[in-house]
Every structure is written in structure tokens, then in C-alpha cells.
Amino acid sequence: MAKKGRVFSGARPTGRQHLGNYLGAIKNYVALQDDYDCVYCIVDLHALTTVEDTLNLRQNTYEMALDWLALGIRPAESILFVQSRVPEVTELHMILSMVTQLGKLTDLPTFKEKVRQQPDNVNYGLLGYPVLMTADIVLYKSDLVPVGIDQAPHIEFAREIVRSFNYRFHTKALIEPQMKNTEIPKVLGIDGKEKMGKSLNNHIEMAATPKETELRVMQMVTDPARAKRTDSGNPDVCNVFTLHKTFSSAEEVATINRDCRTAALGCVDCKKLFAKNLNAHLEPFRANRAEIDAQPKKVWDILDDGSSRARAIAQETMKEVREAVQLP
């Protein structure tokens, strides 16, 4: 069956993946493989903008690749690679920076948020992050980029950069990427308030043991207005109920929705059921992960092969770019 186009997506190497990563991105990555040529990148250069040291960078890259493969990324048909292994991306980043206005970079909401989070480390790479991100996408002639709502401004900005480049140099060398919204754009952490993430320690790791998973689930905040067991609850504001919709059966979801509102079901029992269903869902993944992890060289071989395949595309794109710019 002919593919509909090429998809690109990248993520910083944060090590073991959590439920937010899975529901917000990886689940979608796996599904997209059926209809698109997929290029998935572990963006280790992007990681340098926020880390204080790189001692765990290699291990985090391995752990992320391991999780992606165990969850269903198929390297025989998709390209899985490490950003820094394709040096053409830094060349394209430099060229695109010449057609990017400084004021627009400083106006991006994600840049302002990073400045707030790390006021003592506002580096050039952090400011130029969206330009490097654009280079990542367009270097591989990508048609679609699956992203969450928070990344939408970056994709529109990438489109602006492409238009500026093509107009400035009278070319059609670069493709304007289209945004494809993820199925679940934002997954809340165990606090029920903030987006799930390691920096806030409000995450549930996919590779955690069943017992570790249960302990994290039991820490989850439910309906904040439900003070005691006999109070009726409101599933509409409960993060545990939201996740039940993904990991529990339709019948169980309907029962929880009814019994929570009448106080027939307590929050503790609701969380215990979620932990049970979540662990059942993760069992095949854990088995796959253990099998792949038993031969770590294969993971690195997959990344090496993916990087070679990605670079072949990148080199062809850069021929067009250099010709358009009239570099000697």
C-alpha cells in the first residue's frame, strides 16, 4: 500500500518514558507507521540547551530508544536515529538562522517559559531551539509533524522560516510542514494539575515494576472536592477517571462514572482498579523491553542504521539548499 507522505517527530533523550510520553506521542508514533513513512529522532543536541551535565546523555538515549522499540516502533520500515549523528542538521540550522528574525524567537511562548524555568541558563541554543527544530523537520522532506498543543507555535514558526527561505532564495527546496495533533494533547501527572513530567516528579514510568506502578497510582490526586469516603465525587474533574478511559473497559468506565457520583465507589478502590488495569496493559511492553534489553548492541545497531538512512536523505536535501543559496 502506498504511503500518504513522510512524518517526522523528535524528542529529547529523557531516559525511561512515562505515561505522558506514551499517550501524548509514542502511541501515535506507532499508529502512524501503518500509513506514513516515519522518521523518528532522538534529539540529543536539543537536550544540551537545558542540561547541566551530559553524564547520562548516552544512557538516556539508550533507554528512550529501548522504550520506543518495545512499544512498537518498527526499525525495518521506519527510521529511528540520533540527531547528532547527522551533521547536516547543524549546517541547515546555521543557514536557516540567517532568514530568522530575532524578535520572533524571543516572542515564542515556549522560550519565555524556559527563561522563567532556568533564568541562570538562557543560552544561545535555547533561543535558537525553534530554528534547529525547523532544520530537523525540513531536512528530511517531512510532510507532517505530530505534536501536542504546546508545540503548535513552533510548527507555525517553522512554516514561516521555510517560506522566508524559499522566498529569499527563489526556490522550492524546503517543504512547509503540516501539523498533526496528537490524540491526547496533554496528560496530567499524579498531582492532577500539571502536565506529567520527570522534572516535577509527577510521572509514572512505563518500565516501572508492577509494584512501583501501583505505589505511584495510589499517590494520584482524585476529585479535590471529595473530602471523605461518603462524599459523592465528580469524575469529570478526576485525572484517574480520565486515564481509566484509556486503560479500562467501557463497562468499567461506565460503572466508575456512575458509582463515583453516588459514593458507591471510593477513590482508593478506583485507583486500585486503575493500577490493576494499567499493569495488565503494560505487561506485554515490559516483556518486549526485557527481551530487547538483553542485547543492547542491537539497539545501538538500529540507531546506527537509522542514522545512515537519515543522513542519505539529509545529504540530498542539502545539495538543493546549497544550490539555492549558491554556496561554492
Helices and strands as residue ranges (DSSP letters): E 6-11, H 19-21, I 22-26, H 27-32, E 37-42, H 44-47, H 57-71, E 79-82, G 83-85, H 88-97, H 102-107, H 109-117, H 124-127, H 129-138, E 144-147, G 149-151, H 152-168, E 178-181, H 210-218, G 235-237, H 239-247, H 250-261, H 267-293, H 296-325
